[in-house]
């Protein structure tokens, strides 16, 4: 169960590139939320908390090795300037401190929901080879990675997390259902089969699956029409089509999500048919490749080339 959402949230980002955040925060949902006073995002320059003329924030790693490591001193001073509760006291507050690191747990929609229940989130952007581990041990509540790849620094990851969390806050999106009926969204709830206007829903809670395909006008574009189900005007037919396409998208692109998804008996029936269809497609593609290779070899033999 996620914490209740609050009407205001603050992000403090500790970074050596505070100017990086000027542009991403000034567009779309993030800008609207900031202008409306629903969220505040402040980037703090770690170099402002150094005391040498070169504003040094990094040093060589003990034990040798490649690269440099962010020093603990400026990070601690930056953190202490924020007036946050200590790590031991944060269990009783809606505050959390995150270290962005390739060694962290993977960020997901579930983690975004957890963070959306916070009042204040501090994000430390790693750089170089990493951060002095004492920072993680003494200041941070959790390490987070946005994926199984390495970035030059945590600034891009910080923007990803802020955007994913802010859009979950009450009132940020024009339609509150927009954050629920989408990829990785809510389960299907019987009591929510009607919209606020009393119209039967043509959407289905994803229950952790990927979203279904979307179409808009014109109904036919360059000879390709939209699916007939979407033209039917029948909310139940549209809903069933969308659920089937959601299952197919997930099976094709993220089959791992099906292991934890909330699936009905009908979903299971649809998936069995989709797996047969996918197997047939893969077999046909393999046969097509084999025919192409055979034709290529015959051409080489006929021309006398190797």
C-alpha positions as CSV (number, residue, x, y, z in Angstrom):
1,X,0.0,0.0,0.0
2,X,1.5,3.3,-1.1
3,X,1.4,6.4,1.2
4,X,-1.3,9.0,0.6
5,X,-0.3,11.7,-1.9
6,X,0.3,15.2,-0.6
7,X,-0.6,18.5,-2.3
8,X,3.0,19.7,-2.4
9,X,6.4,18.0,-2.9
10,X,10.0,19.2,-3.0
11,X,13.0,17.8,-4.7
12,X,16.5,18.8,-3.8
13,X,19.2,17.7,-6.3
14,X,22.9,17.6,-5.4
15,X,25.0,17.9,-8.5
16,X,28.1,19.4,-10.1
17,X,26.0,20.6,-13.0
18,X,23.0,22.6,-11.6
19,X,22.4,24.3,-14.9
20,X,21.6,21.0,-16.5
21,X,18.2,21.1,-15.0
22,X,17.1,24.5,-16.3
23,X,15.7,23.2,-19.6
24,X,14.0,19.9,-18.6
25,X,12.1,21.6,-15.8
26,X,10.8,24.3,-18.0
27,X,8.5,22.2,-20.3
28,X,5.3,20.1,-20.1
29,X,4.0,18.5,-17.0
30,X,7.0,19.6,-14.8
31,X,6.6,23.2,-15.7
32,X,2.9,23.2,-15.1
33,X,3.3,21.6,-11.7
34,X,6.0,24.1,-10.7
35,X,4.0,27.1,-11.9
36,X,0.9,25.8,-10.0
37,X,2.9,25.5,-6.8
38,X,2.5,21.7,-6.6
39,X,6.2,20.9,-6.7
40,X,9.5,22.6,-6.2
41,X,12.7,21.4,-7.7
42,X,16.0,23.0,-6.5
43,X,19.4,22.0,-7.9
44,X,22.4,22.6,-5.5
45,X,25.9,23.0,-6.9
46,X,28.3,20.8,-4.9
47,X,31.2,23.1,-5.9
48,X,29.6,25.8,-3.7
49,X,30.5,23.6,-0.7
50,X,34.2,23.3,-1.4
51,X,36.9,25.4,0.2
52,X,39.8,25.4,-2.2
53,X,40.4,27.8,-5.1
54,X,39.9,25.0,-7.6
55,X,36.5,24.0,-6.1
56,X,37.6,20.3,-6.0
57,X,34.8,17.8,-5.7
58,X,36.7,14.6,-6.6
59,X,39.9,12.7,-5.7
60,X,41.7,9.5,-6.6
61,X,40.4,6.2,-5.2
62,X,42.2,4.5,-2.4
63,X,43.6,1.2,-3.6
64,X,44.2,2.5,-7.1
65,X,42.1,2.1,-10.2
66,X,40.7,4.1,-13.0
67,X,38.8,7.4,-12.7
68,X,38.0,9.7,-9.8
69,X,35.6,9.5,-6.9
70,X,33.3,12.2,-5.6
71,X,34.5,13.4,-2.2
72,X,32.4,13.1,0.9
73,X,33.2,16.6,2.3
74,X,31.2,18.8,-0.1
75,X,28.3,16.3,-0.2
76,X,28.0,16.3,3.6
77,X,28.1,20.1,3.7
78,X,25.5,20.4,1.0
79,X,23.2,17.9,2.7
80,X,23.6,19.6,6.1
81,X,22.6,22.9,4.5
82,X,19.2,21.5,3.6
83,X,17.9,21.1,7.2
84,X,16.9,17.5,6.6
85,X,16.2,15.0,9.4
86,X,19.1,12.6,10.1
87,X,19.1,9.2,8.6
88,X,18.0,7.6,11.8
89,X,15.1,10.0,12.2
90,X,13.8,9.8,8.6
91,X,11.8,6.7,9.3
92,X,9.2,8.9,11.0
93,X,9.2,11.6,8.3
94,X,8.1,11.8,4.7
95,X,11.6,12.5,3.6
96,X,14.1,10.3,1.7
97,X,17.6,10.6,0.3
98,X,18.5,8.8,-2.9
99,X,21.9,8.0,-4.3
100,X,21.8,7.5,-8.1
101,X,24.1,4.6,-8.9
102,X,24.5,1.8,-11.3
103,X,24.7,-0.4,-8.3
104,X,21.2,0.6,-7.1
105,X,17.8,-1.2,-7.3
106,X,16.1,-0.7,-10.6
107,X,13.7,2.2,-10.8
108,X,10.1,1.2,-11.7
109,X,6.5,2.5,-11.6
110,X,6.1,0.9,-8.2
111,X,9.1,2.9,-6.9
112,X,7.7,6.0,-8.5
113,X,4.5,5.4,-6.5
114,X,6.5,5.0,-3.3
115,X,8.3,8.3,-3.8
116,X,5.1,10.1,-4.7
117,X,4.0,9.6,-1.1
118,X,7.0,11.5,0.1
119,X,7.0,15.2,1.1
120,X,10.7,15.8,0.3
121,X,13.1,13.8,-1.8
122,X,16.9,14.6,-2.0
123,X,18.6,13.1,-5.0
124,X,22.4,12.8,-5.2
125,X,23.8,12.6,-8.7
126,X,26.8,10.4,-9.0
127,X,29.7,11.2,-11.3
128,X,33.0,9.8,-12.4
129,X,33.7,6.3,-10.9
130,X,31.1,6.9,-8.1
131,X,30.7,8.4,-4.7
132,X,32.7,7.9,-1.5
133,X,30.8,4.9,0.0
134,X,30.6,6.7,3.4
135,X,28.1,9.1,1.8
136,X,25.8,6.1,1.0
137,X,26.3,4.6,4.4
138,X,25.8,7.7,6.5
139,X,23.4,9.9,4.5
140,X,21.4,7.9,1.9
141,X,18.3,5.8,2.5
142,X,18.4,4.0,-0.9
143,X,20.4,3.6,-4.1
144,X,18.5,3.7,-7.3
145,X,19.4,2.9,-10.9
146,X,17.2,3.7,-13.9
147,X,18.4,0.7,-15.9
148,X,21.1,-1.8,-16.7
149,X,23.4,0.6,-18.5
150,X,25.9,3.3,-17.4
151,X,25.5,7.1,-17.9
152,X,28.1,9.8,-17.6
153,X,26.4,11.0,-14.5
154,X,23.1,10.9,-12.5
155,X,21.6,14.1,-13.9
156,X,19.7,12.5,-16.7
157,X,18.5,9.8,-14.2
158,X,17.3,12.5,-11.8
159,X,15.1,14.1,-14.4
160,X,13.6,10.7,-15.3
161,X,12.7,10.1,-11.6
162,X,11.3,13.6,-11.0
163,X,9.1,13.4,-14.1
164,X,7.8,9.9,-13.3
165,X,7.0,10.9,-9.7
166,X,5.5,14.3,-10.3
167,X,2.9,13.1,-12.8
168,X,1.5,10.8,-10.1
169,X,0.8,13.7,-7.7
170,X,-2.9,14.8,-7.3
171,X,-4.0,17.4,-9.8
172,X,-0.8,17.4,-11.9
173,X,-2.3,15.6,-14.9
174,X,-5.5,17.0,-16.4
175,X,-7.3,13.7,-16.1
176,X,-6.5,11.7,-13.0
177,X,-7.1,8.4,-14.8
178,X,-4.2,9.2,-17.2
179,X,-1.7,8.0,-14.7
180,X,-3.7,4.8,-14.0
181,X,-4.8,3.5,-17.3
182,X,-1.4,3.2,-19.0
183,X,1.6,0.9,-19.1
184,X,2.4,-0.5,-15.6
185,X,-0.8,1.1,-14.4
186,X,-3.6,0.0,-12.0
187,X,-5.4,-3.3,-11.8
188,X,-8.9,-3.6,-13.1
189,X,-11.4,-2.7,-10.4
190,X,-15.1,-3.7,-10.8
191,X,-16.3,-0.5,-9.1
192,X,-14.5,1.6,-11.7
193,X,-16.2,0.3,-14.9
194,X,-17.8,3.7,-15.4
195,X,-16.2,7.0,-15.9
196,X,-17.0,10.1,-13.8
197,X,-19.5,11.1,-16.5
198,X,-21.4,7.8,-16.2
199,X,-20.0,6.5,-19.5
200,X,-18.9,2.8,-19.6
201,X,-15.1,2.6,-19.7
202,X,-13.5,1.5,-22.9
203,X,-10.2,1.1,-21.1
204,X,-9.0,-1.8,-18.9
205,X,-6.7,-1.5,-15.9
206,X,-3.3,-2.8,-17.1
207,X,-2.5,-4.7,-14.0
208,X,1.2,-4.2,-14.7
209,X,1.1,-4.8,-18.5
210,X,2.2,-2.6,-21.3
211,X,-0.3,-0.1,-22.7
212,X,-2.3,-0.9,-25.8
213,X,-1.7,0.9,-29.2
214,X,-3.3,4.4,-29.7
215,X,-4.8,6.0,-32.8
216,X,-6.1,9.4,-33.7
217,X,-7.6,11.2,-36.8
218,X,-7.6,10.6,-39.7
219,X,-9.3,7.2,-39.6
220,X,-7.3,6.2,-42.6
221,X,-3.7,7.3,-43.3
222,X,-1.8,6.5,-46.5
223,X,-4.1,3.5,-47.1
224,X,-3.8,2.2,-43.5
225,X,-7.1,2.3,-41.6
226,X,-7.5,2.1,-37.8
227,X,-8.7,-1.2,-36.4
228,X,-12.4,-1.9,-36.9
229,X,-13.0,-2.4,-33.2
230,X,-12.2,1.3,-32.5
231,X,-14.8,2.4,-35.1
232,X,-17.6,0.2,-33.5
233,X,-18.7,2.7,-30.9
234,X,-19.3,-0.3,-28.6
235,X,-17.4,0.3,-25.3
236,X,-17.2,-3.3,-24.4
237,X,-15.8,-4.4,-27.8
238,X,-13.2,-1.6,-27.7
239,X,-12.2,-2.6,-24.1
240,X,-11.7,-6.2,-25.1
241,X,-9.6,-5.2,-28.2
242,X,-7.5,-3.0,-26.0
243,X,-6.9,-5.7,-23.5
244,X,-5.9,-8.2,-26.2
245,X,-3.5,-5.7,-27.7
246,X,-2.0,-4.9,-24.3
247,X,-1.4,-8.6,-23.8
248,X,0.1,-8.9,-27.2
249,X,2.4,-5.9,-26.8
250,X,3.6,-7.3,-23.5
251,X,4.1,-10.8,-24.8
252,X,6.2,-9.5,-27.7
253,X,8.2,-6.8,-26.0
254,X,8.3,-7.5,-22.2
255,X,7.2,-11.2,-21.6
256,X,8.8,-11.0,-18.2
257,X,6.0,-8.7,-17.0
258,X,3.5,-11.5,-17.5
259,X,5.0,-13.4,-14.6
260,X,3.7,-10.9,-12.0
261,X,0.7,-9.5,-14.0
262,X,-2.9,-9.8,-12.7
263,X,-4.4,-12.1,-15.3
264,X,-8.0,-13.5,-15.6
265,X,-8.9,-16.8,-17.1
266,X,-9.9,-14.9,-20.3
267,X,-6.5,-13.3,-20.4
268,X,-4.9,-16.7,-20.2
269,X,-7.0,-18.0,-23.0
270,X,-6.0,-15.0,-25.2
271,X,-2.3,-15.5,-24.3
272,X,-2.4,-19.1,-25.4
273,X,-3.7,-18.0,-28.8
274,X,-1.2,-15.2,-29.0
275,X,1.7,-17.6,-28.3
276,X,0.7,-19.9,-31.1
277,X,0.5,-16.8,-33.4
278,X,3.9,-15.6,-32.3
279,X,5.4,-19.1,-32.8
280,X,4.0,-19.2,-36.3
281,X,5.3,-15.8,-37.2
282,X,8.8,-16.7,-35.9
283,X,8.8,-20.0,-37.9
284,X,7.7,-18.1,-41.1
285,X,10.4,-15.5,-40.6
286,X,13.0,-18.3,-40.2
287,X,11.8,-20.0,-43.3
288,X,11.9,-16.7,-45.2
289,X,15.5,-16.1,-44.1
290,X,16.5,-19.7,-45.2
291,X,14.9,-19.2,-48.6
292,X,16.8,-15.9,-49.0
293,X,20.1,-17.5,-48.1
294,X,19.6,-20.4,-50.5
295,X,18.8,-17.9,-53.3
296,X,21.9,-15.9,-52.5
297,X,24.1,-19.1,-52.6
298,X,22.6,-20.2,-56.0
299,X,23.4,-16.7,-57.3
300,X,27.0,-17.0,-56.2
301,X,27.4,-20.4,-57.7
302,X,25.8,-19.4,-61.0
303,X,28.1,-16.4,-61.3
304,X,31.2,-18.4,-60.4
305,X,31.9,-16.2,-57.3
306,X,32.8,-17.4,-53.8
